Amino acid sequence: MLPKRINIALGKTFNVDDMLKKVDINEVKKSATKLVGKDWMLITAGNPEDCNTMTASWGGFGELWNMPVVIVFIRPTRHTYSFVEREEYFTVSFFEEKYRSTLQLCGTVSGRKVEKIKESGLTPILSEHGSTYFGEAKLVCECRKVYFADVNPNNLLDEKIKKHYPHEDYHRMFIGEIVNTYAK
C-alpha cells in the first residue's frame, strides 16, 4: 500500500488520492470538444530534462485505423514543433480551471526564451514511453505519432478559416495513437 503522501519530483509532495491513475480511454466520460476547445491542453514532447510544452485549443479525439487517436495542430514556428517532430511520443495534458493562468503562460511565452516549465510551476513526470506529462493534470493521454500532414491552403473550403493564417503560417497536423491514459 502506498503512503498517503509521496514526494514526486522537484521537492513537491502529492497526496496519493490526487495522483493520476492509468485508465482505459474508453472509460473517460468527458466532452472532447470541451476538453480541447474550452479547457485547453498542453502538448508536450521530450523527456523531463529536454522537453517543451505549448497550450493548444485546436485538435480532437477519435477512432482512426482501428485505434483511439488524438489529433493536434502545431505551427512550424512554435518551439514545441521541433520536439514533436523529433520524438516518437508526445502527451496531451488537461487541467482544472484553477490552472488557467498556467496554461496562458505556456501559450504566450516561448520555450526558446524562457524556461517555461520551471516558470509554470508544473511538475514534469516521465511517462512510460519516455515523454513528459504533468503531475497536476486531471487527464493525460500519451500518444505515439502515427501520421502527419500539413494544412494546405488550397484545400481550405471555407473562406472564414483563412483569417487564422494572416502570415501563411500553416499548421502541421499530428495524429497520435493513444497508448496510455491517466486520470484523477
N, C-alpha and C positions, 0 to 999 in steps of 0.2 A: 504494500500500500504506500502511495506517495505521501510525503508530509504535506500539511495544509498549505505551506508557503515554500516556494523553491526559488533559488537565485538562478536566473537565466543567463543574462549577458549584460555587460556594461554596468555591473553592480546593481541591476534592477531586480526587484523581487515581485513575483506574481503569485496570486492565490491560485491554487490548483484548480479550483472551480471556475476561474476566469480564463484558463488556458484553452487554446484551440485543441480540438479532438478530431481525429480522422473520421470522416463521414462519407456516405455514398452521395454523389452529386444528385442522383435522382430523388433523394430524400430531402433536399433543400427546398423549403417552402418560402421562396422569396420571388418577387416580381423582377424578372431580368431587366425590364425597361426602367424600373425604379432604381435598382442597384446601379446600373451603368449610367443612365441619363440624369438621375436626380441625386443619388447618393454619391456618385463618382467612384473612381477606383484608382489605385496606384498600380501602374505596370512597372515591374521590376525585373532586371536581369543581371546576372553575375552573382558571385559569392559575396558574403558579407564584407570581405576585405577589399573587393574590387567590383562594385556594382553601382548602378544608378537607378533612380526611380522617377516617374513622372505621373502627374494626375491626368486622368482622361475621363471623358464623359461620352465618348463615341465607341460603340462596339456592341457585342451581343453574345448570347449563349445559344447553343442549338445542338442539333444532331446532324452530322455530315459524315459520309463514308462509313456508316455504322459505328460511329464513335461520338461521345459527347465532346463538344468543342467550345472554345472561347474565340471570339473574333475581336481583334484590336486594330486600331489605326494609329500610325505614328508618322509624323512628318520627318523626312530625312535630315532636316536641320536640327532636330532635337537631339540632345546628348544621349538620351536613353536609346535612341535608334541604333547606334553603333553597338551597344551592349546586346540588344535583342538580336541584331544581325549576327553577332559573334557567337552567341550561346545557343545551345540546343534546347534549353528550357527557359521559361520565364514564368513569373507569377502575376496574378491579379489579386489585389487585396482590397477588401471593403471594410468600412469603419462606421462606428456610431456617429451620430451628428456632432457630438462633442469634439470630434477631430476635424471639423470643417476647416478651421484656420490652418491646421497642419496640412490638409490637402491643398488649400490655397497656396501655401508656401511652396509645396512641392510642384505646383503647377505654374508658378511665376518666377522662380529663380532657377538658374541653370547650374547643373552639377559640374559644369566646366569652370565656374567661377566661385562656387560656394560648396562646402561640404554639407550638402542638402540633408542627408540622412541625420548627420550629427545635429544640425540646426533644428531639425524637426522634432528631436527628442524621441523618435520611434526606436524600438528595439529590433535590430535585424536578427533574424533567425535563419539558420542554414536548413534548407529543405532536403528532402530525401534524395533528390537528384542534383544537389549542389547549387541550387539557386537560392534566392533570398526572399523571405516574406517578413512580416512584422508581427511581433507578439501582441500588439494592441488591436489587431484586426478582429472583426467579428466573423469574417468569412474569407477564405483564401482558396484559390484554385491554382494548382501547379500544372503547367502546360508544357507539352512537348511540341515544338514547331513542326507542322506537317505541310504547310503551304504558305506562299506569299504571292501577292500581286500588287502592282502599282495602280493607283487610281489614274485612269486615262481620261483626260478632259474631253476627248471626242465621244466618250460613252456617257457623258452626263446628259440625261434626257430632260431634266427639269432645270430651267434657267435659274431658279432660286438657289440651287446648290452652288452655282458658280460664285456667288458672293462670299463663300467660305474660302475662296482661293484668289484673293486680290493680287498676290505676288506669285501665283502659279507654283506654290509650294505644296504639291500634291502628296497626299499620304501614301504610305505603303500599308497594305492590309496584311496582317499575320493571322493565320488560323493555327490554333494550338489545341492538340488533343488534351483533354483534362485527364491527368494521370493520378492526381491526388486532390482531395478536397478536405479542408479543415474548417470547422465551425465552432463557435462557442455555444 
